[in-house]
Amino acid sequence: MKILIVEDDERVAGALEAFLARSGYATAHAADGATAMEMLGADTEVVLLDLGLPDVDGIDLCRRIRGRSEVPIVVVTARSQVTERIRGLRAGADDFVIKPYDVHELLARIEAVTRRSRPVRPESETRVLMHGDDVEIDLVSRRLVVDRTPVDLTPKEFDIVAVLARYPGVAVPKDRLIREVWNTDWRGFHHSLEVHVGAIRRKTGDRRLIETVRGVGYRLAGS
């Protein structure tokens, strides 16, 4: 696995590269946004993105990366405000780690986002889940089709839809969704979940695919 570290602090980047190398990962380092976009390639499997870059705001760079690739993006930054986390998630980030962090937790986050980004094996479960006559959820190609129109979802957004589809007619608690999608029990992800559900609703337009079950969580509408 090749991890692209986008970090302008050479000391921080060097220490992180050394730790990841000891953990068995290949790395590349970009100290600014322009270099990061040049180094981003088909062999990049994860991007660790600092937001305080010298040539571009990290949120804007996150948006550019997401416009080119579905590579998992973990924002690693000292910005701890909720508004910054919302901006990052809406720009396409898959996870958000606040500095200072424990490197072992960061490694666990890297493993989690890469595990979730791998396609489901056809032999491991049903390829297509149908929801009514006009919604199709393809677990292998990771595609949602509503009223015969493909809906462009981020990896995390599709994961949420897929989990809900596996529990038809059931109100899935927020804690379970967070555990299955983000691989954590940290309740701080509740707001992130709400942001992603809001994005899914916007992308599916008039079709209210996801219902809120007050005091519980979410379920697929009409299931």
URDAMO-V388134 format. One record per pair of residues at least 12 apart in sequence whose ideal C-beta (glycine too) atoms are under 10 Angstrom apart, sorted by the first residue. I is the first residue (numbers start at 1). GAP is how many residues later the second one is. Records with the same first field share a line. If there is no record, write none. Layout:
I: GAP + GAP
//
This chain:
1: 19 + 23 + 24 + 25 + 26 + 42 + 43 + 44 + 45 + 109 + 110 + 113
2: 23 + 24 + 25 + 26 + 37 + 39 + 40 + 41 + 42 + 43 + 44
3: 13 + 14 + 17 + 18 + 20 + 22 + 23 + 24 + 25 + 26 + 41 + 42 + 43 + 44 + 45 + 69 + 71 + 107 + 111
4: 23 + 24 + 25 + 26 + 31 + 32 + 35 + 36 + 37 + 39 + 40 + 41 + 42 + 43 + 44 + 45 + 61 + 67 + 69
5: 12 + 15 + 22 + 23 + 24 + 25 + 26 + 31 + 34 + 41 + 42 + 43 + 44 + 45 + 71
6: 22 + 23 + 24 + 25 + 26 + 27 + 29 + 30 + 31 + 33 + 34 + 41 + 42 + 43 + 44 + 45 + 47 + 52 + 55 + 56 + 59 + 67 + 69 + 70
7: 22 + 23 + 24 + 25 + 29 + 41 + 42 + 43 + 45 + 46 + 69 + 70
8: 22 + 23 + 24 + 25 + 42 + 44 + 45 + 46 + 47 + 50
9: 22 + 41 + 43 + 90
10: 19 + 21
12: 38 + 64 + 87 + 88
13: 14 + 16 + 17 + 18 + 35 + 37
14: 15
15: 88
16: 13 + 32 + 60 + 87 + 90
17: 12
18: 85
19: 84 + 85 + 87 + 88
20: 26 + 28 + 83 + 86 + 87 + 90
22: 81
23: 80 + 81 + 84 + 87 + 88
25: 20 + 21 + 82 + 85
26: 17 + 19
27: 19 + 21
28: 12 + 13 + 15 + 16 + 19
29: 19
30: 17 + 19 + 20 + 23 + 31
31: 19 + 22 + 23 + 24
32: 21 + 22 + 23 + 24 + 29
33: 16 + 20 + 21 + 22 + 23 + 24 + 25 + 27 + 28 + 29 + 31 + 32
34: 19 + 20 + 21 + 22 + 27
35: 18 + 20
36: 13 + 14 + 17 + 19 + 20 + 22 + 25 + 28 + 29
37: 19 + 24 + 27 + 28 + 31
40: 24 + 25 + 28 + 29 + 31
41: 28 + 30
42: 27 + 29
44: 21 + 25 + 27 + 28
45: 26 + 27 + 65 + 68 + 69 + 72 + 73
46: 25 + 26 + 27 + 28 + 48 + 49 + 63 + 64 + 65 + 67 + 68 + 71
47: 14 + 15 + 18 + 19 + 22 + 24 + 25 + 26 + 27 + 28 + 29 + 46 + 47 + 66
48: 24 + 25 + 26 + 27 + 28 + 47 + 49 + 58 + 61 + 62
49: 12 + 13 + 16 + 24 + 25 + 26 + 27 + 28 + 39 + 42 + 44 + 47
50: 25 + 26 + 27 + 28 + 29 + 49
51: 24 + 25 + 26 + 27 + 28 + 33 + 36 + 37 + 42 + 45
52: 25 + 26 + 27 + 47
57: 30 + 34
58: 17 + 18 + 19 + 21 + 26 + 29 + 30 + 33 + 35
59: 16 + 18 + 20 + 25 + 28 + 29 + 31 + 32 + 33 + 34
60: 27 + 31
61: 12 + 30
62: 13 + 25 + 26 + 27 + 28 + 29 + 30 + 31 + 32
63: 24 + 25 + 27 + 28 + 29 + 30
64: 27 + 28
65: 26 + 27 + 28
66: 25 + 26 + 27 + 28 + 88 + 89
67: 24 + 25
69: 23
70: 22 + 24 + 47 + 72 + 84 + 85 + 88
71: 21 + 23 + 42 + 43 + 46 + 84
72: 21 + 22 + 23 + 37 + 38 + 40 + 41 + 42 + 43 + 44 + 45 + 83 + 84
73: 15 + 18 + 19 + 20 + 21 + 22 + 23 + 40 + 81 + 82
74: 14 + 19 + 20 + 21 + 22 + 23 + 32 + 35 + 36 + 38 + 39 + 40
75: 12 + 13 + 14 + 16 + 17 + 18 + 19 + 20 + 21 + 22 + 23
76: 19 + 20 + 21 + 22 + 23 + 25 + 30 + 33
77: 19 + 20 + 21 + 22 + 24
78: 20 + 21 + 22 + 23
79: 17 + 19 + 20
80: 16 + 18 + 19
81: 17
82: 106 + 109 + 110
84: 12 + 14
85: 13 + 103 + 104 + 106 + 107 + 110
86: 105 + 106 + 108 + 109 + 112
87: 108
88: 104 + 107
89: 65 + 67 + 102 + 103 + 104 + 106 + 107 + 110
90: 64 + 105 + 106 + 108 + 109
92: 62 + 63 + 64
93: 20 + 61 + 63 + 99
94: 15 + 18 + 19 + 20 + 22 + 23 + 60 + 61 + 62 + 65 + 87 + 88 + 98
95: 14 + 15 + 17 + 18 + 21 + 61 + 87 + 88 + 89 + 94 + 97
96: 13 + 92 + 93 + 96
97: 12 + 13
105: 79
108: 75 + 76
109: 73 + 74 + 75
111: 72
112: 69 + 70 + 71 + 72
113: 42 + 43 + 69 + 70
115: 68
116: 39 + 40 + 42 + 43 + 64 + 65 + 66 + 67
117: 25 + 38 + 39 + 42
118: 24 + 37
119: 20 + 21 + 22 + 23
120: 18 + 19 + 20 + 21 + 22 + 42
121: 18 + 19
122: 17 + 18
124: 15 + 16
125: 14 + 15 + 37 + 41
126: 12 + 13 + 14 + 40
127: 12 + 13 + 14
128: 12 + 13 + 15 + 17
129: 32 + 33 + 35 + 36 + 37 + 39 + 91
130: 35 + 38
131: 13 + 15 + 30 + 33 + 34 + 37 + 78 + 89 + 90 + 91 + 92
132: 14 + 88 + 89 + 90 + 91
133: 14
134: 12 + 13 + 14 + 15 + 73
135: 12 + 16 + 26 + 30 + 69 + 72 + 74 + 85 + 86 + 87 + 88
136: 12 + 14
137: 21 + 24 + 25 + 27 + 28 + 29 + 83
138: 12 + 20 + 24
139: 19 + 23 + 26 + 27
142: 13 + 16 + 17 + 19 + 20
143: 15
144: 13 + 14 + 17 + 18 + 21 + 56 + 59 + 60 + 65
146: 57 + 58 + 59 + 60 + 61 + 63
147: 57 + 58 + 59 + 60
149: 55 + 56 + 58
151: 49 + 52 + 53 + 54 + 56 + 58
152: 51
153: 43 + 46 + 47 + 50 + 51
154: 42 + 45 + 46 + 49
155: 26
156: 25 + 26 + 36 + 37 + 39 + 40 + 43 + 44
157: 24 + 38 + 39 + 40 + 42 + 43 + 46
158: 23 + 38 + 42
159: 18 + 21 + 22 + 23 + 37
160: 12 + 17 + 18 + 20 + 21 + 22 + 33 + 36 + 37 + 39 + 40 + 50 + 58
161: 35 + 36 + 39 + 43 + 48 + 49 + 59
162: 18 + 19
163: 13 + 14 + 16 + 17 + 18 + 55
164: 13 + 33 + 36 + 45 + 46 + 47 + 53 + 54 + 55 + 56 + 57 + 59
165: 55 + 58
166: 14
167: 50 + 51 + 52 + 53 + 56
168: 51 + 52 + 54 + 55
169: 50 + 51 + 53 + 54
170: 43 + 46 + 47 + 49 + 50 + 53
171: 40 + 41 + 42 + 43 + 44 + 45 + 46 + 47 + 48
172: 38 + 41 + 44 + 45 + 46 + 47 + 48
173: 40 + 42 + 43 + 44 + 45
174: 13 + 15 + 16 + 19 + 20 + 23 + 39 + 42 + 43 + 44
175: 12 + 14 + 15 + 18 + 42
176: 40 + 41
177: 12 + 13 + 16 + 19 + 20 + 40 + 41
178: 12 + 14 + 15 + 39
181: 12 + 15
182: 14
190: 27
193: 24 + 25
194: 18 + 24
196: 14
197: 12 + 13 + 15 + 20 + 21
198: 12
200: 18
204: 17
207: 14
208: 12 + 13 + 14
209: 12 + 13 + 14
211: 12
//
